[in-house]
């Protein structure tokens, strides 16, 4: 769950990961190209992670989600480490 007061989020990821944002009401997912883009924190929004190759080490890839309040003030971050097999 998102932290209290969060109204938007942003995503960044390591090179070995692809991330798509799936927004309710849109037929096509939106690819996350890099850091900087933000999306509204709406009900039904989901993230889809993918990896195209096996990892060279355990937990060598990461996705970080940053949460923002009104006005763009950062609130908190959540991260997940990924291992492709």
N, CA, C and O atoms as a DFTB+ gen file, in Angstrom:
340 C
 N C O
     1  1       0.839      -1.186       0.000
     2  2       0.000       0.000       0.000
     3  2       0.882       1.247       0.000
     4  3       1.997       1.245       0.523
     5  1       0.366       2.276      -0.583
     6  2       1.089       3.548      -0.641
     7  2       1.027       4.250       0.708
     8  3       0.075       4.051       1.463
     9  1       2.025       5.065       1.022
    10  2       1.998       5.809       2.283
    11  2       0.873       6.850       2.298
    12  3       0.446       7.341       1.252
    13  1       0.413       7.169       3.489
    14  2      -0.641       8.174       3.649
    15  2      -0.201       9.495       3.036
    16  3       0.944       9.911       3.209
    17  1      -1.091      10.147       2.331
    18  2      -0.802      11.439       1.726
    19  2      -0.212      11.374       0.333
    20  3      -0.052      12.406      -0.319
    21  1       0.115      10.177      -0.135
    22  2       0.695      10.042      -1.473
    23  2      -0.381      10.235      -2.538
    24  3      -1.476       9.684      -2.430
    25  1      -0.061      11.022      -3.567
    26  2      -0.991      11.256      -4.673
    27  2      -0.385      10.875      -6.029
    28  3      -1.092      10.822      -7.035
    29  1       0.923      10.611      -6.051
    30  2       1.601      10.258      -7.295
    31  2       2.784       9.353      -6.984
    32  3       3.222       9.247      -5.839
    33  1       3.296       8.699      -8.033
    34  2       4.469       7.843      -7.862
    35  2       5.347       7.933      -9.099
    36  3       4.897       8.298     -10.185
    37  1       6.609       7.590      -8.903
    38  2       7.576       7.495      -9.987
    39  2       8.322       6.186      -9.847
    40  3       8.376       5.614      -8.758
    41  1       8.898       5.706     -10.936
    42  2       9.583       4.416     -10.935
    43  2      10.944       4.577     -11.589
    44  3      11.079       5.251     -12.609
    45  1      11.950       3.952     -10.993
    46  2      13.248       3.829     -11.657
    47  2      13.691       2.383     -11.504
    48  3      13.271       1.683     -10.583
    49  1      14.548       1.947     -12.424
    50  2      14.953       0.541     -12.419
    51  2      16.335       0.386     -13.028
    52  3      16.814       1.252     -13.761
    53  1      16.960      -0.729     -12.711
    54  2      18.265      -1.026     -13.287
    55  2      18.091      -1.459     -14.740
    56  3      16.984      -1.758     -15.187
    57  1      19.188      -1.485     -15.454
    58  2      19.178      -1.736     -16.893
    59  2      18.586      -3.093     -17.277
    60  3      17.986      -3.217     -18.345
    61  1      18.740      -4.097     -16.439
    62  2      18.273      -5.440     -16.771
    63  2      16.787      -5.667     -16.588
    64  3      16.304      -6.780     -16.799
    65  1      16.054      -4.641     -16.202
    66  2      14.626      -4.777     -15.900
    67  2      13.811      -3.884     -16.830
    68  3      14.218      -2.768     -17.153
    69  1      12.657      -4.390     -17.255
    70  2      11.677      -3.546     -17.937
    71  2      10.494      -3.377     -16.994
    72  3      10.118      -4.308     -16.282
    73  1       9.914      -2.189     -16.995
    74  2       8.758      -1.910     -16.142
    75  2       7.697      -1.226     -16.994
    76  3       7.980      -0.272     -17.720
    77  1       6.476      -1.728     -16.893
    78  2       5.325      -1.107     -17.545
    79  2       4.351      -0.656     -16.474
    80  3       4.161      -1.341     -15.469
    81  1       3.733       0.505     -16.690
    82  2       2.668       0.999     -15.817
    83  2       1.349       0.696     -16.516
    84  3       1.124       1.123     -17.648
    85  1       0.480      -0.045     -15.834
    86  2      -0.832      -0.392     -16.366
    87  2      -1.858       0.487     -15.676
    88  3      -2.083       0.368     -14.471
    89  1      -2.478       1.369     -16.445
    90  2      -3.430       2.331     -15.905
    91  2      -4.853       1.912     -16.256
    92  3      -5.136       1.549     -17.398
    93  1      -5.729       1.964     -15.288
    94  2      -7.130       1.614     -15.511
    95  2      -7.711       2.512     -16.606
    96  3      -7.507       3.726     -16.607
    97  1      -8.432       1.892     -17.527
    98  2      -9.068       2.645     -18.600
    99  2      -8.212       2.817     -19.842
   100  3      -8.692       3.329     -20.853
   101  1      -6.963       2.403     -19.786
   102  2      -6.087       2.488     -20.960
   103  2      -5.824       1.084     -21.480
   104  3      -5.539       0.167     -20.710
   105  1      -5.923       0.928     -22.782
   106  2      -5.752      -0.387     -23.391
   107  2      -4.294      -0.845     -23.382
   108  3      -4.015      -2.033     -23.224
   109  1      -3.376       0.090     -23.549
   110  2      -1.959      -0.255     -23.658
   111  2      -1.185       0.178     -22.414
   112  3      -1.428       1.254     -21.867
   113  1      -0.245      -0.672     -21.970
   114  2       0.614      -0.259     -20.853
   115  2       1.583       0.835     -21.298
   116  3       1.868       0.980     -22.486
   117  1       2.077       1.590     -20.342
   118  2       3.041       2.658     -20.604
   119  2       4.401       2.208     -20.085
   120  3       4.558       1.952     -18.891
   121  1       5.383       2.110     -20.975
   122  2       6.721       1.673     -20.582
   123  2       7.418       2.760     -19.774
   124  3       7.297       3.948     -20.072
   125  1       8.147       2.338     -18.751
   126  2       8.947       3.257     -17.937
   127  2      10.334       3.316     -18.565
   128  3      11.102       2.359     -18.469
   129  1      10.654       4.423     -19.201
   130  2      11.928       4.557     -19.909
   131  2      13.078       4.886     -18.960
   132  3      14.204       4.438     -19.176
   133  1      12.812       5.646     -17.938
   134  2      13.852       6.046     -16.997
   135  2      13.242       6.859     -15.885
   136  3      12.025       7.031     -15.827
   137  1      14.073       7.359     -15.007
   138  2      13.578       8.146     -13.875
   139  2      13.049       9.493     -14.362
   140  3      13.453       9.982     -15.417
   141  1      12.163      10.073     -13.602
   142  2      11.662      11.405     -13.906
   143  2      10.173      11.458     -14.157
   144  3       9.517      12.422     -13.760
   145  1       9.616      10.439     -14.812
   146  2       8.176      10.431     -15.083
   147  2       7.409      10.104     -13.806
   148  3       7.877       9.348     -12.955
   149  1       6.226      10.691     -13.695
   150  2       5.353      10.418     -12.547
   151  2       3.949      10.127     -13.044
   152  3       3.524      10.615     -14.091
   153  1       3.244       9.325     -12.271
   154  2       1.875       8.953     -12.596
   155  2       0.997       9.195     -11.379
   156  3       1.471       9.123     -10.245
   157  1      -0.288       9.484     -11.609
   158  2      -1.203       9.634     -10.472
   159  2      -1.391       8.296      -9.776
   160  3      -1.400       7.248     -10.421
   161  1      -1.537       8.336      -8.490
   162  2      -1.722       7.128      -7.692
   163  2      -3.218       6.829      -7.643
   164  3      -3.906       7.174      -6.682
   165  1      -3.705       6.182      -8.696
   166  2      -5.126       5.883      -8.834
   167  2      -5.400       4.413      -8.553
   168  3      -4.547       3.556      -8.786
   169  1      -6.587       4.131      -8.056
   170  2      -7.004       2.749      -7.833
   171  2      -6.972       2.004      -9.163
   172  3      -7.389       2.537     -10.192
   173  1      -6.483       0.790      -9.137
   174  2      -6.410      -0.016     -10.345
   175  2      -5.108       0.106     -11.106
   176  3      -4.904      -0.617     -12.082
   177  1      -4.217       0.997     -10.695
   178  2      -2.915       1.130     -11.341
   179  2      -2.018      -0.009     -10.878
   180  3      -1.989      -0.344      -9.693
   181  1      -1.287      -0.603     -11.817
   182  2      -0.401      -1.722     -11.485
   183  2       0.923      -1.554     -12.220
   184  3       1.004      -0.867     -13.238
   185  1       1.956      -2.195     -11.685
   186  2       3.264      -2.235     -12.330
   187  2       3.535      -3.658     -12.779
   188  3       3.214      -4.612     -12.070
   189  1       4.126      -3.801     -13.961
   190  2       4.515      -5.114     -14.476
   191  2       6.021      -5.095     -14.699
   192  3       6.533      -4.250     -15.432
   193  1       6.736      -6.036     -14.061
   194  2       8.188      -6.142     -14.186
   195  2       8.520      -7.282     -15.133
   196  3       7.797      -8.276     -15.204
   197  1       9.616      -7.131     -15.857
   198  2      10.113      -8.198     -16.707
   199  2      11.628      -8.153     -16.781
   200  3      12.250      -7.112     -16.572
   201  1      12.204      -9.306     -17.082
   202  2      13.649      -9.398     -17.284
   203  2      13.874     -10.254     -18.516
   204  3      13.219     -11.283     -18.683
   205  1      14.792      -9.843     -19.383
   206  2      15.007     -10.548     -20.641
   207  2      16.185     -11.516     -20.600
   208  3      16.416     -12.263     -21.551
   209  1      16.919     -11.499     -19.506
   210  2      18.078     -12.401     -19.405
   211  2      18.282     -12.827     -17.955
   212  3      17.789     -12.195     -17.020
   213  1      19.017     -13.908     -17.806
   214  2      19.315     -14.413     -16.462
   215  2      20.279     -13.467     -15.753
   216  3      21.105     -12.805     -16.382
   217  1      20.157     -13.421     -14.450
   218  2      21.039     -12.582     -13.637
   219  2      22.408     -13.223     -13.498
   220  3      22.536     -14.446     -13.547
   221  1      23.421     -12.404     -13.325
   222  2      24.769     -12.915     -13.074
   223  2      24.992     -13.135     -11.582
   224  3      25.882     -13.890     -11.189
   225  1      24.180     -12.473     -10.748
   226  2      24.246     -12.619      -9.293
   227  2      22.832     -12.553      -8.730
   228  3      21.921     -12.028      -9.370
   229  1      22.661     -13.086      -7.537
   230  2      21.379     -12.983      -6.849
   231  2      21.112     -11.515      -6.520
   232  3      22.012     -10.795      -6.087
   233  1      19.871     -11.080      -6.730
   234  2      19.437      -9.707      -6.405
   235  2      20.238      -8.626      -7.130
   236  3      20.488      -7.562      -6.563
   237  1      20.645      -8.883      -8.376
   238  2      21.471      -7.892      -9.079
   239  2      20.670      -6.826      -9.835
   240  3      21.251      -5.956     -10.484
   241  1      19.352      -6.893      -9.751
   242  2      18.511      -5.874     -10.381
   243  2      17.527      -5.326      -9.365
   244  3      17.161      -6.007      -8.408
   245  1      17.098      -4.078      -9.583
   246  2      16.248      -3.427      -8.591
   247  2      15.232      -2.516      -9.269
   248  3      15.512      -1.900     -10.297
   249  1      14.047      -2.447      -8.669
   250  2      13.015      -1.485      -9.049
   251  2      12.709      -0.660      -7.803
   252  3      12.465      -1.215      -6.732
   253  1      12.721       0.660      -7.942
   254  2      12.405       1.559      -6.835
   255  2      11.195       2.402      -7.207
   256  3      11.159       3.022      -8.269
   257  1      10.204       2.419      -6.321
   258  2       9.008       3.241      -6.501
   259  2       9.073       4.365      -5.476
   260  3       9.184       4.118      -4.276
   261  1       9.004       5.596      -5.957
   262  2       8.999       6.772      -5.084
   263  2       7.588       7.335      -5.029
   264  3       6.908       7.428      -6.052
   265  1       7.151       7.709      -3.835
   266  2       5.808       8.252      -3.629
   267  2       5.905       9.742      -3.325
   268  3       6.811      10.186      -2.619
   269  1       4.949      10.516      -3.872
   270  2       4.967      11.971      -3.753
   271  2       3.631      12.502      -3.249
   272  3       2.572      11.960      -3.564
   273  1       3.701      13.571      -2.459
   274  2       2.509      14.277      -1.976
   275  2       2.148      15.372      -2.975
   276  3       2.842      15.563      -3.973
   277  1       1.058      16.088      -2.701
   278  2       0.700      17.256      -3.510
   279  2       1.892      18.198      -3.596
   280  3       2.613      18.385      -2.616
   281  1       2.096      18.780      -4.748
   282  2       3.208      19.704      -4.935
   283  2       4.519      19.015      -5.252
   284  3       5.542      19.682      -5.403
   285  1       4.510      17.682      -5.358
   286  2       5.715      16.946      -5.723
   287  2       6.671      16.651      -4.592
   288  3       7.795      16.212      -4.834
   289  1       6.247      16.885      -3.352
   290  2       7.120      16.620      -2.207
   291  2       7.296      15.109      -2.026
   292  3       6.305      14.390      -1.902
   293  1       8.553      14.612      -2.009
   294  2       8.787      13.183      -1.796
   295  2       8.326      12.760      -0.400
   296  3       8.561      13.457       0.587
   297  1       7.665      11.601      -0.342
   298  2       7.193      11.078       0.942
   299  2       8.022       9.876       1.380
   300  3       8.530       9.834       2.500
   301  1       8.155       8.892       0.476
   302  2       8.815       7.649       0.843
   303  2       9.170       6.888      -0.424
   304  3       8.782       7.270      -1.528
   305  1       9.927       5.789      -0.242
   306  2      10.288       4.909      -1.347
   307  2      10.068       3.469      -0.931
   308  3      10.109       3.129       0.252
   309  1       9.832       2.630      -1.931
   310  2       9.763       1.184      -1.729
   311  2      10.585       0.553      -2.844
   312  3      10.589       1.044      -3.973
   313  1      11.271      -0.521      -2.533
   314  2      12.103      -1.166      -3.541
   315  2      11.959      -2.668      -3.516
   316  3      11.569      -3.262      -2.511
   317  1      12.281      -3.265      -4.643
   318  2      12.292      -4.722      -4.742
   319  2      13.540      -5.121      -5.534
   320  3      13.855      -4.531      -6.568
   321  1      14.235      -6.127      -5.027
   322  2      15.384      -6.686      -5.729
   323  2      14.908      -7.886      -6.529
   324  3      14.080      -8.665      -6.055
   325  1      15.430      -8.039      -7.748
   326  2      15.002      -9.103      -8.643
   327  2      16.186      -9.946      -9.085
   328  3      17.299      -9.444      -9.245
   329  1      15.932     -11.233      -9.281
   330  2      16.919     -12.154      -9.809
   331  2      16.291     -12.891     -10.980
   332  3      15.301     -13.602     -10.804
   333  1      16.851     -12.732     -12.168
   334  2      16.349     -13.442     -13.346
   335  2      16.974     -14.826     -13.426
   336  3      18.184     -14.983     -13.266
   337  1      16.138     -15.825     -13.673
   338  2      16.630     -17.208     -13.776
   339  2      16.365     -17.773     -15.149
   340  3      16.710     -18.924     -15.420
